Amino acid sequence: MTGSGRPLAGWTVSLDLWGTLITHGDRKAADAWRITEFGRVLHAYGHRPAPEQLSEIVGRTRAEAAHQQRTAGAQPGVEAQVGAVLDELGIDRDAPDLLKLLLAVHTHAVLRACPQPIPGAREALDAIKAAGGRLVLTSNTLATPSDVHRLLLSDLGLLDQFDNLLFSGDLGVAKPRPEVFATVAERAVMPPGRVVHVGDDLLTDVDGALGAGCRAIHYNPGREASRPHVPDFADFADFAELPDLLVSSCSAALAELTSRSASHD
């Protein structure tokens, strides 16, 4: 990082998790394990849905929940997701311990995907902290609750990097809802304009942060063209770029605020 001192002191850097800090891993392996284990549990209770039928219902239920989350910021509960699968199969969800067993499978399947940190992410987090930035993880959750996310982050050596962790499953609302980013600012005791959110999704991360009065930086490894209707925001393709990009963006923001203040004197 160029420069000296703590140029990010007084700033909160919020980072998305999936697709930004860590890879999605082998999603097919996770999906296959979920269906296999669902089938085993249901078989133990005397139910034998065809694997193809079970896979279609589970996949569709998850896709519908993800769509609600992404477009409306709704936060589907994991019990509701599993319950919807049982309802469609015509299986009594009140059978003793059935829902509990299926929830254990549903919420831990992501670990079978073996996600890994994006190259350079750890080093970038270290540099941001050294520059005085306050680090917050701001992640939407779908089938995976916050306790499993914490386990995963611990295994990957990322858990202790953050001053705070915000998961949509705990908040009850999801990105791009402004309440999520407002919570980041409130917990940091900072105005939204002092929060910079970094993420790979233009809708949930960039639009969501900007709409809440925060700043945004787009993780754009494919260097895709920006949309013309979105206000100016920075992007980067390699995590080695992020610390300096944050410093330059925050410095420019402070200079702009100082200029505006002086013009009103």
C-alpha positions as a Markdown table, in Angstrom:
| # | Residue | x | y | z |
|---|---|---|---|---|
| 1 | Met | 0.0 | 0.0 | 0.0 |
| 2 | Thr | 1.3 | 3.4 | -0.9 |
| 3 | Gly | 1.6 | 6.2 | 1.6 |
| 4 | Ser | 2.1 | 6.1 | 5.3 |
| 5 | Gly | 0.1 | 6.3 | 8.6 |
| 6 | Arg | -3.5 | 5.1 | 8.9 |
| 7 | Pro | -5.3 | 6.6 | 5.9 |
| 8 | Leu | -8.4 | 4.5 | 6.5 |
| 9 | Ala | -8.9 | 5.4 | 10.1 |
| 10 | Gly | -12.5 | 6.6 | 10.6 |
| 11 | Trp | -13.8 | 4.4 | 7.7 |
| 12 | Thr | -15.7 | 1.1 | 7.8 |
| 13 | Val | -15.0 | -1.3 | 5.0 |
| 14 | Ser | -17.9 | -3.7 | 4.6 |
| 15 | Leu | -17.2 | -6.8 | 2.5 |
| 16 | Asp | -19.5 | -9.3 | 0.9 |
| 17 | Leu | -18.6 | -13.0 | 1.4 |
| 18 | Trp | -19.7 | -15.4 | -1.4 |
| 19 | Gly | -18.1 | -14.6 | -4.7 |
| 20 | Thr | -16.2 | -11.7 | -3.2 |
| 21 | Leu | -14.0 | -13.1 | -0.3 |
| 22 | Ile | -14.5 | -16.8 | -0.9 |
| 23 | Thr | -15.4 | -18.9 | -3.9 |
| 24 | His | -18.6 | -20.8 | -4.2 |
| 25 | Gly | -16.7 | -24.1 | -4.5 |
| 26 | Asp | -18.1 | -27.2 | -6.0 |
| 27 | Arg | -21.8 | -26.4 | -5.9 |
| 28 | Lys | -22.7 | -29.6 | -7.7 |
| 29 | Ala | -21.1 | -31.6 | -5.0 |
| 30 | Ala | -23.0 | -29.8 | -2.3 |
| 31 | Asp | -26.3 | -30.2 | -4.2 |
| 32 | Ala | -25.7 | -33.9 | -4.8 |
| 33 | Trp | -24.8 | -34.5 | -1.1 |
| 34 | Arg | -27.9 | -32.6 | 0.0 |
| 35 | Ile | -30.2 | -34.7 | -2.2 |
| 36 | Thr | -28.5 | -38.0 | -1.2 |
| 37 | Glu | -28.8 | -37.2 | 2.6 |
| 38 | Phe | -32.4 | -35.9 | 2.2 |
| 39 | Gly | -33.2 | -39.2 | 0.6 |
| 40 | Arg | -31.6 | -41.3 | 3.4 |
| 41 | Val | -33.5 | -39.4 | 6.1 |
| 42 | Leu | -36.8 | -39.7 | 4.3 |
| 43 | His | -36.2 | -43.4 | 3.6 |
| 44 | Ala | -35.7 | -43.9 | 7.3 |
| 45 | Tyr | -39.2 | -42.4 | 7.9 |
| 46 | Gly | -40.7 | -44.7 | 5.3 |
| 47 | His | -40.8 | -42.2 | 2.4 |
| 48 | Arg | -39.1 | -43.0 | -1.0 |
| 49 | Pro | -39.3 | -40.1 | -3.4 |
| 50 | Ala | -37.5 | -40.5 | -6.6 |
| 51 | Pro | -34.1 | -38.7 | -6.5 |
| 52 | Glu | -35.0 | -36.8 | -9.7 |
| 53 | Gln | -38.3 | -35.6 | -8.1 |
| 54 | Leu | -36.5 | -34.6 | -4.8 |
| 55 | Ser | -33.8 | -32.8 | -6.7 |
| 56 | Glu | -36.3 | -30.8 | -8.8 |
| 57 | Ile | -38.4 | -29.8 | -5.7 |
| 58 | Val | -35.4 | -28.8 | -3.6 |
| 59 | Gly | -33.7 | -26.9 | -6.5 |
| 60 | Arg | -36.9 | -25.1 | -7.3 |
| 61 | Thr | -37.6 | -24.2 | -3.7 |
| 62 | Arg | -34.0 | -22.8 | -3.2 |
| 63 | Ala | -34.3 | -20.9 | -6.5 |
| 64 | Glu | -37.6 | -19.3 | -5.4 |
| 65 | Ala | -36.1 | -18.3 | -2.1 |
| 66 | Ala | -33.0 | -16.8 | -3.7 |
| 67 | His | -35.1 | -14.8 | -6.1 |
| 68 | Gln | -37.2 | -13.3 | -3.3 |
| 69 | Gln | -34.0 | -12.5 | -1.4 |
| 70 | Arg | -32.3 | -10.9 | -4.4 |
| 71 | Thr | -35.2 | -8.9 | -5.7 |
| 72 | Ala | -37.0 | -7.9 | -2.5 |
| 73 | Gly | -34.4 | -8.3 | 0.2 |
| 74 | Ala | -36.7 | -10.9 | 1.9 |
| 75 | Gln | -35.0 | -13.3 | 4.2 |
| 76 | Pro | -36.5 | -16.8 | 3.8 |
| 77 | Gly | -36.1 | -19.0 | 6.9 |
| 78 | Val | -34.4 | -22.3 | 6.6 |
| 79 | Glu | -37.3 | -24.1 | 8.3 |
| 80 | Ala | -39.7 | -22.6 | 5.8 |
| 81 | Gln | -37.5 | -23.8 | 3.0 |
| 82 | Val | -37.3 | -27.4 | 4.2 |
| 83 | Gly | -41.0 | -27.3 | 5.2 |
| 84 | Ala | -42.0 | -26.3 | 1.7 |
| 85 | Val | -40.2 | -29.3 | 0.3 |
| 86 | Leu | -42.0 | -31.7 | 2.7 |
| 87 | Asp | -45.3 | -30.0 | 1.9 |
| 88 | Glu | -44.8 | -30.5 | -1.8 |
| 89 | Leu | -43.9 | -34.2 | -1.2 |
| 90 | Gly | -47.0 | -34.6 | 0.9 |
| 91 | Ile | -45.0 | -35.6 | 4.0 |
| 92 | Asp | -46.0 | -34.6 | 7.5 |
| 93 | Arg | -43.4 | -32.1 | 8.7 |
| 94 | Asp | -44.4 | -32.8 | 12.3 |
| 95 | Ala | -43.1 | -36.3 | 12.4 |
| 96 | Pro | -40.7 | -36.6 | 15.4 |
| 97 | Asp | -37.3 | -35.1 | 14.6 |
| 98 | Leu | -37.8 | -35.3 | 10.8 |
| 99 | Leu | -37.5 | -31.6 | 10.3 |
| 100 | Lys | -34.6 | -31.3 | 12.7 |
| 101 | Leu | -32.6 | -34.0 | 10.7 |
| 102 | Leu | -33.4 | -32.5 | 7.4 |
| 103 | Leu | -32.4 | -29.0 | 8.6 |
| 104 | Ala | -29.0 | -30.4 | 9.7 |
| 105 | Val | -28.4 | -31.6 | 6.2 |
| 106 | His | -29.8 | -28.5 | 4.5 |
| 107 | Thr | -27.7 | -26.1 | 6.6 |
| 108 | His | -24.4 | -27.9 | 6.3 |
| 109 | Ala | -24.4 | -29.0 | 2.7 |
| 110 | Val | -22.4 | -25.9 | 1.7 |
| 111 | Leu | -19.4 | -27.3 | 3.5 |
| 112 | Arg | -19.3 | -30.1 | 0.9 |
| 113 | Ala | -18.6 | -27.5 | -1.7 |
| 114 | Cys | -15.2 | -26.8 | -0.1 |
| 115 | Pro | -15.1 | -23.0 | -0.8 |
| 116 | Gln | -11.8 | -21.3 | -0.6 |
| 117 | Pro | -10.6 | -17.7 | -0.1 |
| 118 | Ile | -10.3 | -15.7 | -3.3 |
| 119 | Pro | -6.5 | -15.3 | -4.1 |
| 120 | Gly | -5.1 | -12.2 | -2.4 |
| 121 | Ala | -8.1 | -11.7 | -0.1 |
| 122 | Arg | -6.3 | -12.5 | 3.2 |
| 123 | Glu | -3.5 | -10.1 | 2.3 |
| 124 | Ala | -5.9 | -7.4 | 1.3 |
| 125 | Leu | -7.7 | -7.7 | 4.6 |
| 126 | Asp | -4.5 | -7.4 | 6.5 |
| 127 | Ala | -3.5 | -4.3 | 4.6 |
| 128 | Ile | -6.9 | -2.6 | 5.2 |
| 129 | Lys | -6.6 | -3.2 | 8.9 |
| 130 | Ala | -3.1 | -2.0 | 9.0 |
| 131 | Ala | -4.3 | 1.2 | 7.3 |
| 132 | Gly | -6.8 | 1.7 | 10.1 |
| 133 | Gly | -10.0 | 0.5 | 8.4 |
| 134 | Arg | -12.7 | -1.2 | 10.4 |
| 135 | Leu | -13.6 | -4.4 | 8.8 |
| 136 | Val | -17.2 | -5.8 | 8.7 |
| 137 | Leu | -18.5 | -8.9 | 6.9 |
| 138 | Thr | -21.9 | -8.2 | 5.4 |
| 139 | Ser | -23.4 | -11.4 | 3.9 |
| 140 | Asn | -26.7 | -12.7 | 2.7 |
| 141 | Thr | -27.5 | -16.2 | 3.9 |
| 142 | Leu | -30.0 | -18.6 | 2.3 |
| 143 | Ala | -29.7 | -22.2 | 3.4 |
| 144 | Thr | -26.6 | -21.7 | 5.6 |
| 145 | Pro | -27.2 | -20.0 | 9.0 |
| 146 | Ser | -24.7 | -17.7 | 10.7 |
| 147 | Asp | -23.3 | -20.4 | 13.0 |
| 148 | Val | -22.3 | -22.5 | 10.0 |
| 149 | His | -20.8 | -19.5 | 8.3 |
| 150 | Arg | -18.7 | -18.7 | 11.4 |
| 151 | Leu | -17.5 | -22.3 | 11.4 |
| 152 | Leu | -16.5 | -22.0 | 7.7 |
| 153 | Leu | -14.8 | -18.7 | 8.3 |
| 154 | Ser | -12.9 | -20.1 | 11.2 |
| 155 | Asp | -11.7 | -23.1 | 9.1 |
| 156 | Leu | -10.6 | -20.7 | 6.4 |
| 157 | Gly | -8.7 | -18.5 | 8.8 |
| 158 | Leu | -10.8 | -15.4 | 8.1 |
| 159 | Leu | -13.1 | -15.2 | 11.2 |
| 160 | Asp | -10.7 | -13.1 | 13.4 |
| 161 | Gln | -10.1 | -10.5 | 10.6 |
| 162 | Phe | -13.5 | -8.8 | 11.2 |
| 163 | Asp | -14.6 | -6.3 | 13.8 |
| 164 | Asn | -18.2 | -7.3 | 13.2 |
| 165 | Leu | -20.2 | -9.9 | 11.3 |
| 166 | Leu | -23.6 | -9.2 | 9.8 |
| 167 | Phe | -25.7 | -12.1 | 8.3 |
| 168 | Ser | -29.1 | -11.5 | 6.8 |
| 169 | Gly | -30.5 | -14.6 | 8.6 |
| 170 | Asp | -29.8 | -12.8 | 11.9 |
| 171 | Leu | -31.1 | -9.4 | 10.7 |
| 172 | Gly | -34.3 | -10.7 | 9.1 |
| 173 | Val | -33.7 | -8.7 | 6.0 |
| 174 | Ala | -31.2 | -9.1 | 3.2 |
| 175 | Lys | -29.2 | -7.0 | 0.7 |
| 176 | Pro | -30.1 | -4.9 | -1.2 |
| 177 | Arg | -32.4 | -3.6 | 1.5 |
| 178 | Pro | -31.1 | -0.3 | 3.0 |
| 179 | Glu | -31.7 | -1.6 | 6.5 |
| 180 | Val | -28.8 | -3.9 | 6.1 |
| 181 | Phe | -26.3 | -1.2 | 5.3 |
| 182 | Ala | -27.9 | 1.1 | 7.9 |
| 183 | Thr | -27.1 | -1.6 | 10.5 |
| 184 | Val | -23.4 | -1.6 | 9.3 |
| 185 | Ala | -23.2 | 2.2 | 9.9 |
| 186 | Glu | -25.1 | 2.0 | 13.2 |
| 187 | Arg | -22.9 | -0.7 | 14.7 |
| 188 | Ala | -19.8 | 1.2 | 13.6 |
| 189 | Val | -21.2 | 4.5 | 15.1 |
| 190 | Met | -20.5 | 6.2 | 11.8 |
| 191 | Pro | -22.6 | 8.0 | 9.2 |
| 192 | Pro | -23.4 | 5.9 | 6.1 |
| 193 | Gly | -21.1 | 8.1 | 4.0 |
| 194 | Arg | -18.2 | 6.7 | 6.0 |
| 195 | Val | -19.0 | 3.1 | 5.0 |
| 196 | Val | -17.6 | 1.6 | 1.9 |
| 197 | His | -19.1 | -1.7 | 0.8 |
| 198 | Val | -17.2 | -4.1 | -1.4 |
| 199 | Gly | -19.0 | -6.8 | -3.3 |
| 200 | Asp | -19.3 | -8.7 | -6.6 |
| 201 | Asp | -23.1 | -8.2 | -7.2 |
| 202 | Leu | -24.2 | -5.0 | -8.9 |
| 203 | Leu | -27.7 | -5.3 | -7.5 |
| 204 | Thr | -27.3 | -6.5 | -4.0 |
| 205 | Asp | -23.9 | -5.0 | -3.2 |
| 206 | Val | -23.4 | -1.9 | -5.3 |
| 207 | Asp | -27.0 | -0.7 | -5.8 |
| 208 | Gly | -27.9 | -1.7 | -2.3 |
| 209 | Ala | -25.0 | 0.2 | -0.7 |
| 210 | Leu | -25.4 | 3.4 | -2.8 |
| 211 | Gly | -29.2 | 3.4 | -2.2 |
| 212 | Ala | -28.5 | 3.4 | 1.6 |
| 213 | Gly | -26.1 | 6.4 | 1.3 |
| 214 | Cys | -23.0 | 4.3 | 1.6 |
| 215 | Arg | -20.1 | 4.1 | -0.9 |
| 216 | Ala | -19.5 | 1.1 | -3.0 |
| 217 | Ile | -16.6 | -0.7 | -4.8 |
| 218 | His | -17.4 | -3.4 | -7.2 |
| 219 | Tyr | -15.3 | -6.6 | -7.3 |
| 220 | Asn | -15.3 | -7.2 | -11.0 |
| 221 | Pro | -12.8 | -9.9 | -11.9 |
| 222 | Gly | -14.2 | -10.2 | -15.4 |
| 223 | Arg | -13.9 | -6.5 | -16.0 |
| 224 | Glu | -17.4 | -6.4 | -17.3 |
| 225 | Ala | -18.7 | -3.0 | -18.5 |
| 226 | Ser | -20.5 | -0.9 | -15.9 |
| 227 | Arg | -24.1 | 0.0 | -16.4 |
| 228 | Pro | -24.7 | 3.6 | -17.5 |
| 229 | His | -27.5 | 4.4 | -15.1 |
| 230 | Val | -25.5 | 3.5 | -12.0 |
| 231 | Pro | -23.6 | 6.5 | -10.3 |
| 232 | Asp | -19.9 | 6.4 | -10.6 |
| 233 | Phe | -18.2 | 3.8 | -8.4 |
| 234 | Ala | -14.8 | 2.2 | -8.5 |
| 235 | Asp | -14.1 | -1.4 | -9.4 |
| 236 | Phe | -11.2 | -3.8 | -9.2 |
| 237 | Ala | -10.3 | -7.2 | -10.6 |
| 238 | Asp | -7.5 | -8.3 | -8.3 |
| 239 | Phe | -7.5 | -8.1 | -4.5 |
| 240 | Ala | -3.9 | -6.7 | -4.7 |
| 241 | Glu | -5.6 | -3.5 | -6.1 |
| 242 | Leu | -8.2 | -3.1 | -3.3 |
| 243 | Pro | -6.2 | -1.5 | -0.4 |
| 244 | Asp | -4.8 | 1.4 | -2.5 |
| 245 | Leu | -8.2 | 1.7 | -4.3 |
| 246 | Leu | -9.9 | 2.2 | -0.9 |
| 247 | Val | -7.3 | 4.8 | 0.2 |
| 248 | Ser | -7.7 | 6.8 | -3.0 |
| 249 | Ser | -11.5 | 6.5 | -3.0 |
| 250 | Cys | -11.8 | 7.5 | 0.7 |
| 251 | Ser | -9.3 | 10.4 | 0.2 |
| 252 | Ala | -11.3 | 11.7 | -2.7 |
| 253 | Ala | -14.5 | 11.5 | -0.8 |
| 254 | Leu | -13.0 | 13.5 | 2.1 |
| 255 | Ala | -11.7 | 16.1 | -0.3 |
| 256 | Glu | -15.1 | 16.4 | -1.8 |
| 257 | Leu | -16.8 | 16.8 | 1.6 |
| 258 | Thr | -14.2 | 19.4 | 2.6 |
| 259 | Ser | -14.8 | 21.3 | -0.6 |
| 260 | Arg | -18.6 | 21.3 | -0.1 |
| 261 | Ser | -18.2 | 22.4 | 3.5 |
| 262 | Ala | -15.9 | 25.3 | 2.5 |
| 263 | Ser | -18.3 | 26.5 | -0.2 |
| 264 | His | -21.1 | 26.9 | 2.4 |
| 265 | Asp | -18.9 | 29.0 | 4.8 |
